[in-house]
Amino acid sequence: MMRASRRVDRYVRARGRRCAAPLSIVAALLVATLAACSGAAGDADDGVLDGVGRLPGYDFWAPVTLPDGVEVNFPLPEGGPVGPVAAGNRVLLIGDSILASTSRRYANEMCATLVPLGWQVSVEAEAGRFSEFGVRVVQSRLPAGWDVAVVYLGTNYEGNPESFTRNMRRIFDRLEPLPTVVLTTGEFRRAQREVNDAIRETASEFDHVRVLDWASVAGLRGVTGADRIHLSETGRAVLAATVARALDAAPGGPGRCLESRFTDDSAINRDILPPSATAPSGAPSSTDPPANTGTTPADSGGTTSD
């Protein structure tokens, strides 16, 4: 297994030296990495079996070279990737504008990265939303049936740690027992440290929740734009790859890009989001089964950062 890891390392580093352009990483890099490890015969040493995919526990290590030449190792969630413990391949992603910017209505980085790994992906994220939004998404979308959840909330913070913690606890409680990855936020202001402390403390109360240290990546040069909050093109690819590593390969397939039900980004200035796409690209799409959906009224109170 260690031999396979070293082969992935050499392959990705060699790719990085040959490519002069900044990484628009992900789908190609991740799929190419898997292909490089599998070989024609699908050797067991590589962690890949023909017609089956990567074996649980296989090392999904890969660095990213940012425009300034800094090499980054993707963080793993505490407790390791959730793919090996998932019952199926349907993943629900819940978040604010940071996650919304990677959705199929924009550049579609999240689906383009996760679908080749066998995941059926629904990004339920809207710009300008507070933690209460996550409670509404879970209440509305959970009946559709999911195997894994990813949560990115806290960019917009009302300055009330009790309220934030209460909402995160409600989200985690309703998602139980689904394996759940919660990301820390970028620490673009002092208040975000309070947010991240609350995320870690609340997650520690639930056995099914694993914390992913996105803050360690978000602060790197080139990941965010001029406002130091919202992601650059490279940053969106890095976020998608970070989530991919946290999930690892899905236990079944095929992957699909599912339709999002929460898509209202009118709470913020549209200029800080990437250009809208008229149709998703880079991944097959599907209409998700009907669920108890509802409107998404704007949150009130607090400070909006996205």
For each residue, the residues with C-beta under 8 A, 3 or more apart:
1: 4 5 45 47 57 58 59
2: 5 6
3: 6 7 45
4: 1 7 8 37 45 46 47 58 59
5: 1 2 8 9 59 61
6: 2 3 9 10
7: 3 4 10 11 36 37 46
8: 4 5 11 12 33 36 37 59 61 62
9: 5 6 12 13 61
10: 6 7 13 14
11: 7 8 14 15 32 33 36 37
12: 8 9 15 16 29 33 62 63
13: 9 10 16 17 63
14: 10 11 17 18
15: 11 12 18 19 29 32
16: 12 13 19 23 63 65 71
17: 13 14
18: 14 15
19: 15 16 23
20:
21: 24
22: 65 66 67 222 234
23: 16 19 29 64 65 66 234 237 238
24: 21 233 234 237
25: 28 29 30 64 113 237 238 240 241
26: 29 30 109 112 113 237 240 241 244
27: 30 31 112 113 115 116 282 283
28: 25 31 32
29: 12 15 23 25 26 32 33 62 241
30: 25 26 27 33 34 62 113 116 117 241 244
31: 27 28 34 35 116
32: 11 15 28 29 35 36
33: 8 11 12 29 30 36 37 62
34: 30 31 37 38 48 54 249
35: 31 32 38
36: 7 8 11 32 33
37: 4 7 8 11 33 34 46 47 48 54
38: 34 35 42 43 46 48 50
39: 42 43 46 48
40:
41: 50
42: 38 39 46 48 49 50 51
43: 38 39 46 48
44: 47 49 55
45: 1 3 4
46: 4 7 37 38 39 42 43
47: 1 4 37 44 54 55 57 58 59
48: 34 37 38 39 42 43 52 53 54 55 58
49: 42 44 52 53 55
50: 38 41 42
51: 42
52: 48 49 55
53: 48 49 118 249 250 253
54: 34 37 47 48 58 60 248 249
55: 44 47 48 49 52 58
56: 83 84 248 251
57: 1 47 84
58: 1 4 47 48 54 55 248 249
59: 1 4 5 8 47
60: 54 81 244 245 248 249
61: 5 8 9 73 74
62: 8 12 29 30 33 74 241 245
63: 12 13 16 71 72 73 74
64: 23 25 71 72 74 238 241
65: 16 22 23 69 70 71 72
66: 22 23 69 70 72 220 221 222 223 234 238
67: 22 221 222 234
68: 221 222
69: 65 66
70: 65 66 220 221 222
71: 16 63 64 65
72: 63 64 65 66 217 220 238
73: 61 63
74: 61 62 63 64 217 241 242 245
75: 212 213 214 216 217 242 245
76: 80 81 212 245 246
77: 80 81 82 181 210 211 212 246
78: 210 211 212
79: 210
80: 76 77 84 210
81: 60 76 77 84 245 246 247 248
82: 77 85 86 148 179 180 181 210 246 247 248
83: 56 86 117 148 247 248 249 250 251
84: 56 57 80 81 248 251
85: 82 179
86: 82 83 89 147 148 179 250 251
87: 147 251
88: 147 250 251 252
89: 86 118 119 120 147 250 251 252 253 255
90: 119 120 122 145 146 147 148
91: 114 119 120 121 122 146 147 148 149 150 247 250
92: 122 124 141 142 146 148 149 150
93: 99 110 121 122 123 124 125 149 150 151 152 243
94: 99 124 125 133 134 137 138 149 150 151 152 153 171
95: 98 99 100 123 124 125 129 134 150 151 152 153
96: 99 100 125 126 127 128 129 130 133 152 153 155 156 306
97: 100 101 125 126 127 128 129 155 230 265 268 272 273 306
98: 95 101 125 152 155 185 186 229 230 231 239 306
99: 93 94 95 96 102 103 110 123 125 152 239
100: 95 96 97 103 105 106 123 125 126 127 265 273
101: 97 98 106 107 230 231 236 273 274
102: 99 106 107 108 109 110 123 231 236 239 240
103: 99 100 106 108 110 111 123 125 260 263
104: 108 111 123 257 260 277 280 283 285
105: 100 260 263 276 277 280
106: 100 101 102 103 273 274 275 276 277
107: 101 102 233 236 274 275 277
108: 102 103 104 111 112 257 277 280 281 282 283
109: 26 102 112 113 236 237 239 240
110: 93 99 102 103 113 114 121 123 239 240 243
111: 103 104 108 114 115 121 123 257 280 282 283 285
112: 26 27 108 109 115 116 240 281 282 283
113: 25 26 27 30 109 110 116 117 237 240 241 243 244
114: 91 110 111 117 119 121 240 243 244 247 255
115: 27 111 112 118 119 120 121 255 256 257 283 284
116: 27 30 31 112 113 255 283
117: 30 83 113 114 244 247 248 249 250 255
118: 53 89 115 249 250 251 252 253 254 255
119: 89 90 91 114 115 148 247 250 255
120: 89 90 91 115 250 255 256 258 286
121: 91 93 110 111 114 115 255 256 257 258 283
122: 90 91 92 93 141 144 146 258 259 260 261 288
123: 93 95 99 100 102 103 104 110 111 260
124: 92 93 94 95 137 141 260 261 262
125: 93 94 95 96 97 98 99 100 103 129 152 260 262
126: 96 97 100 129 133 262 263 264 265 267 296
127: 96 97 100 265 267 268 273 306
128: 96 97 156 265 267 268 298 299 304 306
129: 95 96 97 125 126 132 133 134 153 156 267 299
130: 96 133 153 156 157 158 167 299 301 302
131: 134 135 153 154 163 164 167 168 171
132: 129 135 136 167 299
133: 94 96 126 129 130 136 137 153 262 296 299
134: 94 95 129 131 137 138 151 153 167 168 171
135: 131 132 138 139 167 170 171 174
136: 132 133 139 140 294 296
137: 94 124 133 134 140 141 262
138: 94 134 135 141 142 170 171 174 175
139: 135 136 142 174 292
140: 136 137 261 262 291 292 293 294
141: 92 122 124 137 138 144 146 261 291 293
142: 92 138 139 146 174 175
143: 291 292
144: 122 141 288 289 290 291
145: 90 289
146: 90 91 92 122 141 142 149 178
147: 86 87 88 89 90 91 178 179
148: 82 83 86 90 91 92 119 178 179 180 181 247
149: 91 92 93 94 146 175 178 179 180 181
150: 91 92 93 94 95 180 181 182 183 243 246 247
151: 93 94 95 134 168 171 180 181 182 183
152: 93 94 95 96 98 99 125 155 182 183 185 214
153: 94 95 96 129 130 131 133 134 167 168 171
154: 131 157 164 184 185 192 195 196 198 199
155: 96 97 98 152 185 186 192 229 305 306
156: 96 128 129 130 299 302 303 304 305 306
157: 130 154 164 191 192 194 195 302 303 305
158: 130 163 164 301 302 303
159: 191 302 303
160: 163 164 302
161: 164 165 194 195 197 198
162: 165 166
163: 131 158 160 166 167
164: 131 154 157 158 160 161 167 168 195 198
165: 161 162 168 169 198 201 202
166: 162 163 169 170
167: 130 131 132 134 135 153 163 164 170 171
168: 131 134 151 153 164 165 171 172 182 198 199 202 203
169: 165 166 172 173 202 205
170: 135 138 166 167 173 174
171: 94 131 134 135 138 151 153 167 168 174 175
172: 168 169 175 176 180 182 202 203 205 206 208 209
173: 169 170 176 206
174: 135 138 139 142 170 171
175: 138 142 149 171 172 178 180 208 209
176: 172 173 206 208
177: 208
178: 146 147 148 149 175 208
179: 82 85 86 147 148 149 208 210
180: 82 148 149 150 151 172 175 206 208 209 210
181: 77 82 148 149 150 151 209 210 211 212 243 246 247
182: 150 151 152 168 172 199 203 209 210 211 212
183: 150 151 152 211 212 214 243
184: 154 195 196 199 200 211 212 213 214 215
185: 98 152 154 155 192 195 196 199 214 215 218
186: 98 155 192 214 215 218 219 223 224 228 229
187: 192 193 196 215 218 219
188: 192 218 224 227 228 229 305
189: 192 305
190: 193 194
191: 157 159 194 195
192: 154 155 157 185 186 187 188 189 195 196 215
193: 187 190 196 197
194: 157 161 190 191 197 198
195: 154 157 161 164 184 185 191 192 198 199
196: 154 184 185 187 192 193 199 200 215
197: 161 193 194 200 201
198: 154 161 164 165 168 194 195 201 202
199: 154 168 182 184 185 195 196 202 203 211
200: 184 196 197 203 204 211
201: 165 197 198 204 205
202: 165 168 169 172 198 199 205 206
203: 168 172 182 199 200 206 209 210 211
204: 200 201
205: 169 172 201 202
206: 172 173 176 180 202 203 209
207:
208: 172 175 176 177 178 179 180
209: 172 175 180 181 182 203 206
210: 77 78 79 80 82 179 180 181 182 203 246
211: 77 78 181 182 183 184 199 200 203
212: 75 76 77 78 181 182 183 184 242 243 246
213: 75 184 216 217
214: 75 152 183 184 185 186 217 218 239 242
215: 184 185 186 187 192 196 218 219
216: 75 213 219
217: 72 74 75 213 214 220 223 238 239 242
218: 185 186 187 188 214 215 223 224 235
219: 186 187 215 216 223
220: 66 70 72 217 223
221: 66 67 68 70
222: 22 66 67 68 70 232 234 235
223: 66 186 217 218 219 220 231 232 234 235 238
224: 186 188 218 227 228 229 230 231 232 235
225: 228 229 230 231 232 235 272
226:
227: 188 224 230 272
228: 186 188 224 225
229: 98 155 186 188 224 225 305 306
230: 97 98 101 224 225 227 272 273 306
231: 98 101 102 223 224 225 235 236 238 239
232: 222 223 224 225 235 236
233: 24 107 236 237 274
234: 22 23 24 66 67 222 223 237 238
235: 218 222 223 224 225 231 232 238 239
236: 101 102 107 109 231 232 233 239 240 274
237: 23 24 25 26 109 113 233 234 240 241
238: 23 25 64 66 72 217 223 231 234 235 241 242
239: 98 99 102 109 110 214 217 231 235 236 242 243
240: 25 26 102 109 110 112 113 114 236 237 243 244
241: 25 26 29 30 62 64 74 113 237 238 244 245
242: 74 75 212 214 217 238 239 245 246
243: 93 110 113 114 150 181 183 212 239 240 246 247
244: 26 30 60 113 114 117 240 241 247 248
245: 60 62 74 75 76 81 241 242 248
246: 76 77 81 82 150 181 210 212 242 243
247: 81 82 83 91 114 117 119 148 150 181 243 244 250
248: 54 56 58 60 81 82 83 84 117 244 245
249: 34 53 54 58 60 83 117 118
250: 53 83 86 88 89 91 117 118 119 120 247 253 255
251: 56 83 84 86 87 88 89 118
252: 88 89 118
253: 53 89 118 250
254: 118 284
255: 89 114 115 116 117 118 119 120 121 250 283 284
256: 115 120 121 283 284 285 286
257: 104 108 111 115 121 280 283 284 285 286
258: 120 121 122 285 286 287 288
259: 122 285 286 287 288
260: 103 104 105 122 123 124 125 263
261: 122 124 140 141 288 291 293
262: 124 125 126 133 137 140 296
263: 103 105 126 260
264: 126 267 296
265: 97 100 126 127 128 268 270 273
266:
267: 126 127 128 129 264 298 299 304
268: 97 127 128 265 272 273 304 306
269: 272
270: 265 273
271:
272: 97 225 227 230 268 269 306
273: 97 100 101 106 127 230 265 268 270 276
274: 101 106 107 233 236
275: 106 107
276: 105 106 273
277: 104 105 106 107 108 280 281
278:
279:
280: 104 105 108 111 257 277 283 285
281: 108 112 277
282: 27 108 111 112
283: 27 104 108 111 112 115 116 121 255 256 257 280
284: 115 254 255 256 257
285: 104 111 256 257 258 259 280
286: 120 256 257 258 259
287: 258 259
288: 122 144 258 259 261 291
289: 144 145
290: 144
291: 140 141 143 144 261 288
292: 139 140 143
293: 140 141 261
294: 136 140
295:
296: 126 133 136 262 264
297:
298: 128 267
299: 128 129 130 132 133 156 267 302
300:
301: 130 158
302: 130 156 157 158 159 160 299
303: 156 157 158 159
304: 128 156 267 268
305: 155 156 157 188 189 229
306: 96 97 98 127 128 155 156 229 230 268 272
